[in-house]
Structures are given as structure tokens and as C-alpha cells.
């Protein structure tokens, strides 16, 4: 079946890694994290400042 | 009655008329020319007095890698080295030398070994006449088609031992080499006579083992015309292995995707107006992300029509206070202009957050639109949060990486054949396969 043991091992390793990575939801792109957000945000959502506040916005189509 | 004594073949010693040294004849009555090992004078072995045919002018001595008189088994047959000659050809202003060893088994006949830059061939002259094809660019021998590799004029530059033919230093023959890896057909034309021989590539280590030679053979340099490719069979088997791995990949994708929870944990519809000057941000009710760490997919479906919207999100863990910020813009425009009708963008978008730990979460949502009153900008949108949505990103990466080994082996094999034919004066390898190899 596999006449290339090294290639087969390489392929099986890739498949194993991909299986774990997709199952666990790993990503190359990190998500910005903020720790210790106060519970008061639930009562006053405007008090929280996202890092994307003031992000340049799309201005229109064609 | 006592058994008769066993007769052991003995060499026939004669005296060189040039230097007085002993000349050993190993080829019995078949020897036509013999070369004195002491003074390199070529002698006529058919005359009892060993008439001098050619005196060796230069005092250069070449030591054969396999000494004359060495015995070894090739193909299960015991041979003795009886003759050695060095030959040369000129190409592109350079002179290339190779060695030929004449072997004899009194019952099986002659055989020869050639050596060039550590590459060895074992062959014998042919009794069959190969059939020329394609105007001499190919020849057919049995079921095999040999391709012309090179045509050159070979000159004998040194001889030692004995030969069953007339041999002279300085004599030239036209040589045509045809290959069908690992075999080589050679045609030597001299004075209108063509002698065909068929040789097969052998490893130097096999020659060394056969003749019990000390140390190790000289390392092979470069690529010889009929040298078997080290990638023989590997290309096809690499692609076969890839097919198996792709089948396994497909099964694994289905299994892993089926194992993903893909559970909708929150969904709600909201509306927004860009003209509303009140604080736009709000939080959703708390929802639970169950199970093990896996991705979270947030989907936004809007009714945008020739408009745009922007969303700042924070997925906040209600227990730990950890917030994950992300942002998405959505726009959908359509219409007709001088190029015809067009549409761009989409009503819906999705964002995938990687490997979120389980717990109780809520979303802080901050939508935004153009705040112009005329025309008024507003939308209705639906937010959805899914736990463990199927995502095959890493499987797609793995799919692409799986192709690297077979592509690499194919490239190496192709490069090997290109290098083989680079020295050819015949047809190039690009037109057809090289020969007897299965790739």
C-alpha cells in the first residue's frame, strides 16, 4: 500500500495534525484578548472600548 | 587404480623479443595480439617468435584497476581478465578516457567490462544485428528500442595483455551508442565492418566483489548514459502513495467534520439606524459555550441594500472577564452602469474565533452605519453564534502539503533524465521515455 514509508509517515503526521488542529479550532491568526473586563459592562456596554473603535469604515460601493 | 592427476589450466610463458621479459598468454590459441607487460610492445601471438607489431613509444604506464590475470564471477560464470585497453574520444574540445577490460572464460567466450569515471558496464559482442529505426536515431533489438545517445570517434590510447583481434595504439573507430536504460548498444565501425555489442550497467561494488578487489571502487562521478535512475519506480509509487493518502484525507475530513458539535448557542434579530444618535453598543443575553475548546463562529445576516455596516464585537466570558475583540464590515451594492449590471459584497458575513474555552459568554455588539439623514441608513440583522462549526482550514493546508513529496520526487527524476541527456549528441529525452525503467 505505502511503498514510501517516509512519505507515508509524513502524510499521516500531516493528517493527524490537521485533524487535531481543525477539531480544536486552532488558527494562525490570533484574536485580541482583554483580561479582567468588569461585570459592569453588561449594564453599561458603552463603557467598554474595543480596540477596533474608530476603525476606518467602508464608505460606499461602485 | 589411482585417479589421473587433475589438469589445471596454465598460462603459456613466452619471451618478448623486444625486452626479453616473460609474456604470459592466457587466451590460448584465440589470442591474436599480446602486449608485453614490461615494455608494452604489441606482439603477434600467432607467430611462434612473437613478431613485434608495434613498439610503445611513450613511457607512460597505466595501472588497470583490475589487474590482468584476476579472476571473478560475473553472472555466475568465472572469467579471467586477459586484456586491458584505454580508449579516448574528443568532444567539445575535451578528451574523455575510459578503460576496457577483456575477460575470457574458455567455455563461455569473451566478455568485457568498461569503466568511465567510476561507472561500469558489463557486455559482450552481439551475434544478432539490431534493426535501425527513425533514420538511425533508434535501433530495435528484440522487444527493446534503443535511442541514439552519441556518435563519436574513439581512439585506442593504451593496451595491455592479449586480444583475439588486431589491436594497435592510435587506431580509431566510429562509435555509436544507443541506450535503453540500463542497457547500452554500441556499434563500432572500422574499415566498413560494424561490430555490435550489448552492455548493461553494473555497480562498481559488484565488480569489486566479483573480483575480490581490495578497498572500494572509485566513486562514480556524474551521470552515465545508461545509468539507472535512482528514482526508478519511486515516482509512480510516490503518486500511488499520494492517492492512498488523499483517500485517507477524504475519510478523515468527513469523520472530523462529523465530530464537530456545530451547535447554535445563540441567535437573535436586531435593528439599527445610522441616524440614531444614542449609544449604539449593547450586550446580548448570556449563552453557554459547552464542551471542549473549539472554534466559535459568529454569523451576521443583514438586509443591507446599496449600503454598508460595521460591527465591533467583543465576546466576553462572564466568569473570567476575558474579552475577545473582533471586527467585521459588511457591504452590499448592486445596480447598472455603462458596463452593465453589477453587484458587489454580500448581505452576510461570518467570523471564526479559534479554540475558545468552554464557559458562559455574552457578546458586546457595536454596530455602525452612515449617519446621514438623507437618505436614511438602517438595517435589520440577525446574529448567530455557533459552537464548533466545521472548518477544514488545516485539512486544506495538509491537502496541499501532501503533494510536495511526489512533486519533489518527480522533479528530481526529471532533472536526472535532463542531466543524462545533456551530454547526448543524439535525440533528447523530452520526446519519449528513457528506456527500460518503469518511470
Interface residues (C-beta under 8 A of the other chain):
Chain A: X1 X2 X3 X4 X7 X8 X10 X11 X12 X14 X15 X17 X18 X19 X21 X22 X23 X24 X25 X26 X27 X29 X31 X32 X33 X34 X35 X36 X37 X38 X39 X41 X42 X45 X46 X48 X50 X51 X52 X53 X55 X57 X58 X59 X60 X61 X62
Chain B: X233 X234 X237 X238 X240 X241 X242 X244 X245 X248 X249 X252 X256 X257 X259 X260 X279 X281 X282 X283 X292 X293 X294 X295 X296 X306 X308 X310 X312 X313 X314 X316 X318 X320 X321 X322 X323 X324 X325 X326 X327 X329 X331 X333 X335 X337 X342 X344 X345 X352 X353 X354 X355 X356 X362 X364 X366 X368 X370 X388 X391 X392 X393 X394 X395 X397 X398 X401 X402 X405 X406
